[in-house]
Amino acid sequence: MNITELFFRTIQSGNLENIEAQAMNNPDVVNSTDARGFTPLIFATYFNQIEIAKALLKHGANINAQDASGNTALIGVSFKGNVELVELLIEKGANVDAINNNGSTALIFAVQYGHQSIVKALLTAKANKDVKDNEGKTAIDYAIDKGITDIIDILKQ
């Protein structure tokens, strides 16, 4: 197993102390990618490892790096639903309007998956609600399609 594979396994296991040691000994591993193009930060946020995400950011992880599908950590967390991680990424400077290969943004995903608190956090951070994905739909179009009236009201404000 190479250093990158070991690092990703350590992230998944949640061993913060080991992550810190590996990042100190081999700083390049913090922005490495796995076979799917995931960076350690994207991987950590996927597994809701907030303390590891904080450590990776402290060690210079690229907050706006994209995986093979064009998803950033913020886009991924916005469909997974962890508002604490969304708030952390926004606070640390994540691009709230990053667009993946399907033209989707974090806001579009948050709406599609009904994550009202994430929609609010993204809008507070000035996410652009007028971005159209590759299907020509905006966040409010998805909210209307799904009949999510609370989110429709938030998006109309």
N, C-alpha and C positions, 0 to 999 in steps of 0.2 A: 504494500500500500504506500502510495507516495504522500508527500507532505500535505498537498491540497486535499486529498481524500481523507486523510486523518483529521485535518482541520474541520472539514464538513461533518464528519462523524462526531467530533467533539462538540460542535455547535448543536447538533441534534440531541445529544445527551444532556446538554445544559451545563456542562462543566466550565463555569466562568473562570476559575483559577487557571485551568489548562489553556483556555483561549487566550488569557492575558499573557501567559508564558510563551505560547507559540507566536503570538503577535509581536512580542518583544524580540524573540530570537530570529524570526523570519518575517519582517515587516511586509514583504511583497505578498504574503499569503492573504492579507486582509482584503486585497482587491483581485484575488484569483477568481477563476470561474470553474464550475464543474462541467460535466458533459452536456448539461442542458442550458449552459450559459448562465446559471445562477451564480451570483456573487455571495460571499458569506453573509452580507447584510440582508440580501433578499431571502436567503435560506433561513437566517435567524428569525426574521419577521414572519416568515411562513409558519414557523413552529412556535410563534408567540414567545420567543426568548428575548424579552425586553432588556434584561440586564446585559445579555450578550450583545444585543444591538447597540446599547450605549457604549460598551467597551469597544466594539468595532468602529464606531464613529469617533471615539476618542483616539483610536489608533490610525485614523485617516481613511476609513472606508469611504468610497465614493457614494454619496447618498443618492445620486441620480443615475447610477449605473443601470443599464437595462439588460434583461435576460434575452434569450433567443427569440422570445415572443414580443420583445419591446417593453415588457413590464418592469417598472421600477419597484423598489420596496414599498413605496406609498401606494402605488396602484394595486399591488398584491394584497396589502393589508386592508385596503378599502373594500375588497370583496370578501376577505376573510372575516372582517368585522371587529377588529381589536382597536377600539377608539383610543386607548392609552398609547398604543404604538403609533397611530395616526398623529396624535398630538405631539409625540416625541419627534417624529420625522418632520413635521411642519416646523416645530420649534427650532430644529437643527438646520433648517433651510432647504428641505425637499421642494422640488419644483411641483407645485400643486396642479400645474397644467401639462405635465408630461403626457405624451400620447404614445400608446403602444401600436403594434402592427395592425390592429383592427380599427385604429383611430379612436379607441376608447381612452378616457381619462379616469383618474381616481374617482371623480364625482359621478361619472356615468356608471361605474361599477358600484359605488355606494348606493346609488338609486336603484339599480337593477336588483341588488340583493337586499333592499329595504333597510339599510343601516342609517336610520334617521340621525343619530348622534354624529356619525361620520359626515353625513351631508352637511350638518350644521358647522362642524369643525372646518371642513373644506371651504365652505362659503365665507366663514369668518376670516379665513386665510386668503380670501379674494380669488378663489377658484373661478375660472371662466365658465359660466353655465350655458354659454351659447356655442360651445364647441360641438361640432357634428362628427359622429363616428363614420366609419366606412359605409354604413347603411343610411347615412343622412339624418340620423336621429341625435337629438340633444338629450341632456339629462331629463328635462321636463317631459319630453316625448315618451321616454321609458316609464316615468312615473304615471303618466296618463294611461299608457298601455296597460300597466299593472293595476291601475285604480288605487294607487297609494296616496290618498287624499292628504294625509299629514305632510308628506314630502312635497306634493304639488303645492301646497300652501307655503311651505318654506321656500321653494324655488321661485314662487311668484313675488316674494317680498323684495 
